[in-house]
């Protein structure tokens, strides 16, 4: 990955391209709850319990 600047806002960041950085912005993602409700309503999936991690082990 190269380093670049997100030019419109003048924010330094690292990414292969400005398009790649744009995909990482918080506004680029849809609300997961809305997506699940829509998919379930369309018969594409069924809801299961949401799992929350208790901790993370790195090493």
N, CA, C and O atoms as a GROMACS GRO file, in nm:
protein
  236
    1UNK      N    1   0.084  -0.118   0.000
    1UNK     CA    2   0.000   0.000   0.000
    1UNK      C    3   0.088   0.124   0.000
    1UNK      O    4   0.186   0.132   0.074
    2UNK      N    5   0.052   0.217  -0.082
    2UNK     CA    6   0.124   0.343  -0.083
    2UNK      C    7   0.059   0.442   0.010
    2UNK      O    8  -0.053   0.422   0.056
    3UNK      N    9   0.130   0.548   0.036
    3UNK     CA   10   0.072   0.653   0.119
    3UNK      C   11   0.024   0.763   0.028
    3UNK      O   12   0.090   0.795  -0.072
    4UNK      N   13  -0.087   0.820   0.059
    4UNK     CA   14  -0.143   0.928  -0.020
    4UNK      C   15  -0.218   1.022   0.071
    4UNK      O   16  -0.232   0.995   0.191
    5UNK      N   17  -0.267   1.129   0.016
    5UNK     CA   18  -0.346   1.223   0.093
    5UNK      C   19  -0.488   1.223   0.039
    5UNK      O   20  -0.507   1.228  -0.083
    6UNK      N   21  -0.585   1.217   0.126
    6UNK     CA   22  -0.723   1.226   0.083
    6UNK      C   23  -0.748   1.372   0.051
    6UNK      O   24  -0.789   1.451   0.137
    7UNK      N   25  -0.723   1.407  -0.073
    7UNK     CA   26  -0.714   1.546  -0.118
    7UNK      C   27  -0.835   1.633  -0.086
    7UNK      O   28  -0.815   1.745  -0.040
    8UNK      N   29  -0.960   1.589  -0.107
    8UNK     CA   30  -1.071   1.681  -0.083
    8UNK      C   31  -1.075   1.738   0.059
    8UNK      O   32  -1.112   1.854   0.077
    9UNK      N   33  -1.037   1.659   0.159
    9UNK     CA   34  -1.042   1.707   0.296
    9UNK      C   35  -0.904   1.739   0.352
    9UNK      O   36  -0.893   1.791   0.463
   10UNK      N   37  -0.798   1.709   0.276
   10UNK     CA   38  -0.663   1.735   0.323
   10UNK      C   39  -0.622   1.645   0.438
   10UNK      O   40  -0.540   1.684   0.521
   11UNK      N   41  -0.679   1.524   0.444
   11UNK     CA   42  -0.650   1.431   0.552
   11UNK      C   43  -0.544   1.332   0.504
   11UNK      O   44  -0.565   1.264   0.404
   12UNK      N   45  -0.431   1.323   0.575
   12UNK     CA   46  -0.330   1.225   0.533
   12UNK      C   47  -0.381   1.084   0.561
   12UNK      O   48  -0.448   1.060   0.661
   13UNK      N   49  -0.349   0.993   0.473
   13UNK     CA   50  -0.393   0.856   0.493
   13UNK      C   51  -0.313   0.764   0.404
   13UNK      O   52  -0.242   0.809   0.315
   14UNK      N   53  -0.325   0.637   0.427
   14UNK     CA   54  -0.257   0.538   0.347
   14UNK      C   55  -0.356   0.456   0.269
   14UNK      O   56  -0.455   0.407   0.324
   15UNK      N   57  -0.331   0.440   0.143
   15UNK     CA   58  -0.419   0.360   0.060
   15UNK      C   59  -0.362   0.347  -0.079
   15UNK      O   60  -0.276   0.425  -0.119
   16UNK      N   61  -0.408   0.248  -0.151
   16UNK     CA   62  -0.358   0.228  -0.286
   16UNK      C   63  -0.410   0.335  -0.380
   16UNK      O   64  -0.345   0.369  -0.479
   17UNK      N   65  -0.529   0.388  -0.350
   17UNK     CA   66  -0.588   0.491  -0.437
   17UNK      C   67  -0.690   0.572  -0.357
   17UNK      O   68  -0.730   0.532  -0.248
   18UNK      N   69  -0.731   0.686  -0.412
   18UNK     CA   70  -0.835   0.767  -0.348
   18UNK      C   71  -0.967   0.690  -0.344
   18UNK      O   72  -1.044   0.704  -0.250
   19UNK      N   73  -0.992   0.608  -0.447
   19UNK     CA   74  -1.115   0.528  -0.450
   19UNK      C   75  -1.115   0.427  -0.335
   19UNK      O   76  -1.219   0.402  -0.274
   20UNK      N   77  -1.000   0.368  -0.308
   20UNK     CA   78  -0.989   0.272  -0.197
   20UNK      C   79  -1.013   0.339  -0.063
   20UNK      O   80  -1.075   0.280   0.025
   21UNK      N   81  -0.963   0.461  -0.047
   21UNK     CA   82  -0.987   0.535   0.077
   21UNK      C   83  -1.133   0.571   0.092
   21UNK      O   84  -1.187   0.568   0.203
   22UNK      N   85  -1.199   0.605  -0.018
   22UNK     CA   86  -1.341   0.642  -0.013
   22UNK      C   87  -1.427   0.525   0.033
   22UNK      O   88  -1.530   0.546   0.097
   23UNK      N   89  -1.386   0.401   0.002
   23UNK     CA   90  -1.462   0.284   0.046
   23UNK      C   91  -1.452   0.262   0.196
   23UNK      O   92  -1.535   0.192   0.254
   24UNK      N   93  -1.354   0.322   0.260
   24UNK     CA   94  -1.333   0.303   0.404
   24UNK      C   95  -1.401   0.411   0.488
   24UNK      O   96  -1.398   0.402   0.611
   25UNK      N   97  -1.461   0.511   0.427
   25UNK     CA   98  -1.524   0.617   0.505
   25UNK      C   99  -1.651   0.564   0.572
   25UNK      O  100  -1.716   0.476   0.518
   26UNK      N  101  -1.686   0.616   0.690
   26UNK     CA  102  -1.804   0.567   0.761
   26UNK      C  103  -1.933   0.580   0.680
   26UNK      O  104  -2.022   0.496   0.693
   27UNK      N  105  -1.945   0.684   0.598
   27UNK     CA  106  -2.066   0.702   0.520
   27UNK      C  107  -2.080   0.606   0.403
   27UNK      O  108  -2.186   0.598   0.341
   28UNK      N  109  -1.973   0.531   0.373
   28UNK     CA  110  -1.977   0.438   0.260
   28UNK      C  111  -2.051   0.309   0.294
   28UNK      O  112  -2.091   0.235   0.204
   29UNK      N  113  -2.068   0.281   0.422
   29UNK     CA  114  -2.131   0.156   0.466
   29UNK      C  115  -2.278   0.180   0.500
   29UNK      O  116  -2.316   0.285   0.553
   30UNK      N  117  -2.359   0.080   0.469
   30UNK     CA  118  -2.501   0.088   0.503
   30UNK      C  119  -2.522   0.034   0.644
   30UNK      O  120  -2.440  -0.043   0.694
   31UNK      N  121  -2.631   0.074   0.707
   31UNK     CA  122  -2.666   0.025   0.839
   31UNK      C  123  -2.698  -0.124   0.831
   31UNK      O  124  -2.784  -0.165   0.753
   32UNK      N  125  -2.629  -0.204   0.912
   32UNK     CA  126  -2.646  -0.350   0.907
   32UNK      C  127  -2.787  -0.391   0.945
   32UNK      O  128  -2.842  -0.483   0.885
   33UNK      N  129  -2.848  -0.325   1.044
   33UNK     CA  130  -2.983  -0.362   1.086
   33UNK      C  131  -3.083  -0.342   0.973
   33UNK      O  132  -3.171  -0.425   0.952
   34UNK      N  133  -3.071  -0.231   0.900
   34UNK     CA  134  -3.160  -0.204   0.788
   34UNK      C  135  -3.141  -0.308   0.678
   34UNK      O  136  -3.238  -0.355   0.619
   35UNK      N  137  -3.016  -0.345   0.652
   35UNK     CA  138  -2.989  -0.444   0.548
   35UNK      C  139  -3.048  -0.581   0.585
   35UNK      O  140  -3.104  -0.649   0.499
   36UNK      N  141  -3.035  -0.620   0.711
   36UNK     CA  142  -3.088  -0.749   0.755
   36UNK      C  143  -3.240  -0.749   0.746
   36UNK      O  144  -3.300  -0.846   0.699
   37UNK      N  145  -3.304  -0.642   0.792
   37UNK     CA  146  -3.451  -0.633   0.785
   37UNK      C  147  -3.498  -0.644   0.640
   37UNK      O  148  -3.596  -0.713   0.612
   38UNK      N  149  -3.430  -0.576   0.549
   38UNK     CA  150  -3.468  -0.578   0.408
   38UNK      C  151  -3.451  -0.718   0.349
   38UNK      O  152  -3.538  -0.768   0.278
   39UNK      N  153  -3.336  -0.780   0.378
   39UNK     CA  154  -3.310  -0.914   0.325
   39UNK      C  155  -3.408  -1.017   0.381
   39UNK      O  156  -3.454  -1.105   0.309
   40UNK      N  157  -3.440  -1.005   0.509
   40UNK     CA  158  -3.537  -1.098   0.570
   40UNK      C  159  -3.676  -1.075   0.510
   40UNK      O  160  -3.747  -1.170   0.480
   41UNK      N  161  -3.713  -0.950   0.493
   41UNK     CA  162  -3.843  -0.918   0.436
   41UNK      C  163  -3.859  -0.970   0.294
   41UNK      O  164  -3.970  -1.004   0.252
   42UNK      N  165  -3.748  -0.976   0.220
   42UNK     CA  166  -3.750  -1.027   0.083
   42UNK      C  167  -3.735  -1.177   0.074
   42UNK      O  168  -3.734  -1.233  -0.035
   43UNK      N  169  -3.723  -1.243   0.190
   43UNK     CA  170  -3.710  -1.389   0.190
   43UNK      C  171  -3.572  -1.439   0.153
   43UNK      O  172  -3.556  -1.555   0.118
   44UNK      N  173  -3.471  -1.352   0.161
   44UNK     CA  174  -3.336  -1.393   0.124
   44UNK      C  175  -3.260  -1.459   0.238
   44UNK      O  176  -3.164  -1.533   0.215
   45UNK      N  177  -3.303  -1.432   0.361
   45UNK     CA  178  -3.234  -1.488   0.476
   45UNK      C  179  -3.328  -1.491   0.595
   45UNK      O  180  -3.442  -1.447   0.586
   46UNK      N  181  -3.278  -1.544   0.706
   46UNK     CA  182  -3.352  -1.539   0.831
   46UNK      C  183  -3.258  -1.486   0.938
   46UNK      O  184  -3.137  -1.507   0.931
   47UNK      N  185  -3.314  -1.418   1.036
   47UNK     CA  186  -3.233  -1.359   1.141
   47UNK      C  187  -3.187  -1.465   1.240
   47UNK      O  188  -3.258  -1.561   1.269
   48UNK      N  189  -3.066  -1.445   1.289
   48UNK     CA  190  -3.011  -1.529   1.394
   48UNK      C  191  -2.962  -1.435   1.506
   48UNK      O  192  -2.950  -1.315   1.483
   49UNK      N  193  -2.934  -1.488   1.624
   49UNK     CA  194  -2.888  -1.400   1.732
   49UNK      C  195  -2.757  -1.330   1.696
   49UNK      O  196  -2.670  -1.388   1.631
   50UNK      N  197  -2.745  -1.204   1.739
   50UNK     CA  198  -2.622  -1.129   1.718
   50UNK      C  199  -2.522  -1.172   1.826
   50UNK      O  200  -2.554  -1.172   1.945
   51UNK      N  201  -2.402  -1.207   1.783
   51UNK     CA  202  -2.298  -1.248   1.875
   51UNK      C  203  -2.204  -1.132   1.902
   51UNK      O  204  -2.166  -1.060   1.809
   52UNK      N  205  -2.167  -1.113   2.026
   52UNK     CA  206  -2.077  -1.005   2.064
   52UNK      C  207  -1.953  -1.068   2.128
   52UNK      O  208  -1.965  -1.144   2.223
   53UNK      N  209  -1.833  -1.037   2.076
   53UNK     CA  210  -1.713  -1.096   2.134
   53UNK      C  211  -1.688  -1.048   2.276
   53UNK      O  212  -1.713  -0.932   2.309
   54UNK      N  213  -1.639  -1.137   2.360
   54UNK     CA  214  -1.606  -1.101   2.496
   54UNK      C  215  -1.465  -1.045   2.508
   54UNK      O  216  -1.435  -0.971   2.601
   55UNK      N  217  -1.379  -1.080   2.414
   55UNK     CA  218  -1.242  -1.032   2.416
   55UNK      C  219  -1.170  -1.068   2.287
   55UNK      O  220  -1.224  -1.143   2.204
   56UNK      N  221  -1.052  -1.017   2.270
   56UNK     CA  222  -0.971  -1.043   2.151
   56UNK      C  223  -0.832  -1.082   2.197
   56UNK      O  224  -0.773  -1.017   2.283
   57UNK      N  225  -0.780  -1.190   2.140
   57UNK     CA  226  -0.646  -1.236   2.170
   57UNK      C  227  -0.562  -1.222   2.044
   57UNK      O  228  -0.596  -1.279   1.940
   58UNK      N  229  -0.456  -1.149   2.054
   58UNK     CA  230  -0.365  -1.132   1.939
   58UNK      C  231  -0.232  -1.196   1.975
   58UNK      O  232  -0.188  -1.195   2.089
   59UNK      N  233  -0.171  -1.250   1.872
   59UNK     CA  234  -0.039  -1.306   1.903
   59UNK      C  235   0.013  -1.397   1.799
   59UNK      O  236   0.123  -1.450   1.813
   0.00000   0.00000   0.00000
